[in-house]
Amino acid sequence: MRKRSILFLLLSTLISCKQQQMKTSSNFEHMFENFISKEKFKKDNTIFYPGISDEKLKPIVTDLINQSAKDFQNIAKKGNATEQEYQNAIETGLKRFSKIFLELDTEDKERICSYYEELMDIVQLESSAGHLNNFIYGFDPSK
């Protein structure tokens, strides 16, 4: 009897640790295409964003954000994406900004994160697992 209890506990633990598949909207392709095609890093009074701090960075940061959108899109196309895959994509995408990170001001970094939040909304991902906080602040203040 004791062996069955241990086996049940072990199996329950393994099942609960398995990554849950994400449910993605049926029109995610259209949503990603709209995201990729829209102009980014322009002045937006609704979120108090003054626009990119240095115009020469605009095509660079736009391309980096769009690469992340394509990463998300490719993960979603698989049809069995997990939260971890999207969180890994966020981490990878944010690392792409490392070469220009010091040239970005705080508002630009916050805007980058808000674009990631838009991508997360498309796939209904609730958390970046601290990656966005690490990007802006250098640590996750929730820890």
N, C-alpha and C positions, 0 to 999 in steps of 0.2 A: 504494500500500500504506500509506503514512504517513497519508493522508487517512482511510482506513478505521479505522486505529488510533485516531486522534483522535476520529473520530465514535463509535466504540465506547466510548471512555473518557467522552465527553460524555454519551452515552445512559445508561451505567451510573451516572454521577453523578446524573443527573436522576431515574432510577428509585429509587435509594437514598434520595434526599431526599424522595420522596413520602411523605406521612403514611400509616402503616399503620393499617388499620381495627382497632378493638378488638373482641374477642369478649366479648359480654355474656351473663351467665347467662340461661337461658330464663325463669326466674321473677323477673327483675329488678323487674317491676311490683309484685309482692307484697313483695319486699324493701324497695323504696322506701316503699310504703304502711306497712309495719311501722315503718320508721325514722321517718317523719313522725308517726305516731300515738303513738309512745312518749313518756313524760314525760322531759324533758331537764333537765340542770343540777341534779339532785338528788344528795344525798350518795351516794357510791359508794366503799365501803371497798376493793373489789377493785383499784381504781386510785388509792387514797388521795386521792380528790377529796372535799373537805369540803362541797360544795354551793355554790350561787351565793353570791357575797360580799354581794350586795345584792339582796334579793327583788324590788325594783321593776324590776330589769333582767331578771328571768327571762322574762317574756312577750316582751320585745323581742329578746333573744338567741335565744330559742326560735324566734320568727318568722323571724329572719334565717337560722338554720340550716335551717329548713324550706324557705325560699325557695331555698337552695342545693340542697337535695335535689330540689326540683321542677325546677331548672335541669338537674341531672344526669339526672333522669328523662326530661325532654324531649329531651335529647341522645341518650340511650339508645334512645328510641322511634324515632328516625330509622333505626336499624338499620345505619348506616355511620359511626358515631362514630369520631373519631380522638383520640389522646392529647392533642393540642394543644387540641381543643375542651374537653376536661375540665379541662385546666390553665388555660385562659382562664376557665372557669366558677369555678374555685377563686379565681383572682385577683379576678374581679368580685365574688364572694361575700364575700371577706375585706375588700374595700374598703367594703362595706356597713356594716361595724363601725366605720368611722372616726369617726362622730359620738359614739360612746360608748366608744371605745378607752381613753381615759384613766380612765374609771370602772371598767374591768375590772381585777381583780387577776391576778397571774401564773397562779394555778390556773385561773381562768376562761378565760384565753387558751389555756392548755394543753388545757383541756377542749374548747374550740371546735375546736382542731386535731385532737383525737382523734375528734370527730364527722366532720370532713372525711376522716380516715383510714378511718372506717367507710364513708363514701360511696365512697371510692376502692376499698375492698375489694369493694363491690357490683359495680362495673364493671371490676374487676381492673386498676386503674391503679396502677402501681408507684411513681410519683414525682409529687410536686407541683411539680417543677421549681424548688424552692427557695421557693415561695410561703408555705408554712407556717413555715419558718424566718424568712423576712422578716417575717411577721406577729408572731411572738413576739419575735424578737431585733432586728429592724430591719435585718438583713442575713442573707445565707446563709453560715453558718460553713464550709460545704464548699468555698467558693470562696476 
